Amino acid sequence: MCIVCDATLAFIKRCNVLSAIIEMANFCEQRTSIKFCFKFGKTATECYEMLKTAFGGQAMGRSQTFQWFSRFKVGRTSTDDDERSGRPVSSSTPEMIERLRQIIHKDRRRTIDEVSMLVGICHGTCHKILTEDLKMRCVASKFEPGLLSVDQKQQRLDVCLDLKENAANNPSFLSNAITGDET
């Protein structure tokens, strides 16, 4: 049954991607229709009514139709969307991940805000890279690798063996231990 569920979910995801692609193609087609109406001498209102008739519920909104009509009216010829300024969609590039790794290893006391300002990405993306890509976690306001180094493992082993030896040699050793519950 899980195989069927997984296959169904994969199919639904493909359908969602396809519907998004079709919707984008649909808007491009509508912009071309608006340009045709403009060149044919129709008004923006007539153009909007024609789009509603042709595309039904998938038609562009009135304000968007009027915006595109006015763009063609002032001389625009392209039906493509304008380029958008700003940051790229994803800042999680291998170069950015390595840059964050180097910054954190130089000074583990840096906050996420400080690191994100240094590299020029948002707080959330910086946190995601540190926790998911670099497998680090915040411990006492500094980032630590999720895995222990060989020296750290050896130090922990030495402390545990020392405690075990003290417990074996001194029967009252454990009565001196204080325990607590974190809840």
C-alpha positions in Angstrom: 0.0 0.0 0.0 2.9 2.4 0.7 4.2 1.9 -2.8 0.8 3.0 -4.2 0.7 6.0 -1.9 4.2 7.0 -2.9 3.4 6.6 -6.6 0.2 8.6 -6.1 2.1 11.4 -4.3 4.7 11.5 -7.0 2.0 11.7 -9.6 0.3 14.6 -7.8 3.6 16.4 -7.5 4.1 16.0 -11.2 0.6 17.2 -11.9 1.2 20.3 -9.7 4.4 21.1 -11.5 2.6 20.6 -14.9 -0.3 22.8 -13.9 2.1 25.5 -12.8 3.8 25.3 -16.2 0.5 25.3 -18.0 -0.6 28.3 -16.0 2.5 30.2 -16.9 2.0 29.3 -20.6 -1.6 30.3 -20.2 -0.6 33.8 -18.9 1.9 34.2 -21.8 -0.9 33.2 -24.2 -3.2 35.8 -22.5 -0.6 38.5 -22.8 -0.3 37.7 -26.5 -4.1 38.0 -26.8 -4.0 41.4 -25.0 -1.3 42.6 -27.5 -3.5 41.3 -30.4 -6.5 43.1 -29.0 -4.5 46.3 -28.7 -3.2 46.1 -32.2 -6.7 45.3 -33.5 -8.0 48.6 -31.9 -10.0 47.2 -29.0 -10.3 49.0 -25.7 -8.9 47.5 -22.5 -12.4 46.8 -21.2 -13.3 44.9 -24.5 -10.0 43.0 -24.2 -10.8 42.0 -20.6 -14.3 40.8 -21.6 -12.8 38.7 -24.5 -10.2 37.1 -22.1 -13.0 36.2 -19.6 -14.9 34.6 -22.5 -11.9 32.7 -23.9 -10.2 31.6 -20.7 -13.1 31.5 -18.2 -11.9 31.1 -14.6 -8.3 31.0 -15.7 -8.4 34.5 -17.2 -6.1 37.3 -15.8 -7.6 39.7 -13.4 -9.0 43.1 -14.6 -6.2 45.2 -13.1 -3.5 42.9 -14.6 -5.2 43.0 -18.0 -5.3 46.8 -17.9 -1.7 47.0 -16.8 -0.5 44.8 -19.8 -2.8 46.8 -22.2 -1.3 50.1 -21.0 2.2 48.6 -21.4 1.5 47.8 -25.1 -0.1 51.2 -25.5 3.1 53.0 -24.5 5.2 51.0 -27.0 6.1 47.7 -25.3 6.5 44.9 -27.8 7.5 41.9 -25.7 5.0 39.7 -24.0 7.6 38.2 -21.6 7.7 39.0 -17.9 10.1 41.7 -16.8 13.4 40.6 -15.1 13.1 40.9 -11.4 15.8 42.3 -9.2 16.9 41.0 -5.9 18.7 38.0 -4.5 18.7 34.7 -6.4 16.0 32.2 -5.4 18.4 30.0 -3.7 21.5 31.0 -1.8 22.4 27.5 -0.8 25.2 27.0 -3.3 28.2 24.9 -2.5 30.4 28.1 -2.5 28.1 29.7 0.1 28.0 26.5 2.3 31.8 26.4 2.3 32.0 30.2 3.0 29.7 29.7 6.0 31.8 26.7 7.2 35.0 28.8 7.1 33.4 31.8 9.0 32.0 29.6 11.8 35.3 27.6 12.2 37.2 30.9 12.5 34.9 32.2 15.3 32.2 29.9 16.7 30.7 32.6 18.9 29.2 34.5 15.9 25.4 34.7 15.8 23.3 33.8 12.8 22.6 37.5 12.3 26.3 38.3 12.2 27.1 35.5 9.8 24.1 36.3 7.5 25.2 40.0 7.4 28.8 39.0 6.5 27.8 36.8 3.6 24.7 38.8 2.5 22.0 36.2 2.8 18.8 36.1 4.9 18.7 34.8 8.5 16.5 31.8 7.6 18.8 30.6 4.8 21.8 31.0 6.9 20.2 29.0 9.7 19.1 26.3 7.2 22.7 26.0 5.8 24.2 25.7 9.3 21.8 23.2 10.7 20.9 21.1 7.6 23.8 21.3 5.2 26.7 21.6 7.8 24.9 19.5 10.4 25.7 22.0 13.2 23.7 22.9 16.2 23.7 25.9 18.5 25.2 25.1 21.9 25.7 27.8 24.5 25.4 30.5 21.8 28.0 29.0 19.6 27.8 26.6 16.7 29.2 23.2 17.1 29.6 20.4 14.6 27.1 17.6 15.0 29.9 15.0 15.2 32.7 14.9 17.7 36.3 15.0 16.7 38.7 12.1 17.6 40.2 14.2 20.4 36.8 15.0 21.8 35.8 11.4 21.7 39.0 10.4 23.5 38.6 13.0 26.2 35.0 11.8 26.9 36.2 8.2 27.0 39.0 9.2 29.5 36.5 11.0 31.7 34.1 8.0 31.7 36.9 5.6 32.5 38.1 7.8 35.3 34.5 8.0 36.7 34.1 4.2 36.4 37.4 3.6 38.2 36.4 6.0 41.0 33.1 4.3 41.4 34.8 0.9 41.6 37.5 2.0 44.1 35.3 4.1 46.3 31.9 2.6 47.3 30.5 6.0 48.5 31.5 7.7 45.3 28.0 7.5 43.8 26.4 8.8 46.9 28.1 12.1 46.3 26.6 12.4 42.8 23.8 14.9 42.3 21.2 14.1 39.7 18.4 16.2 38.3 15.5 16.0 35.9 15.3 18.5 33.1 11.5 18.5 32.9 
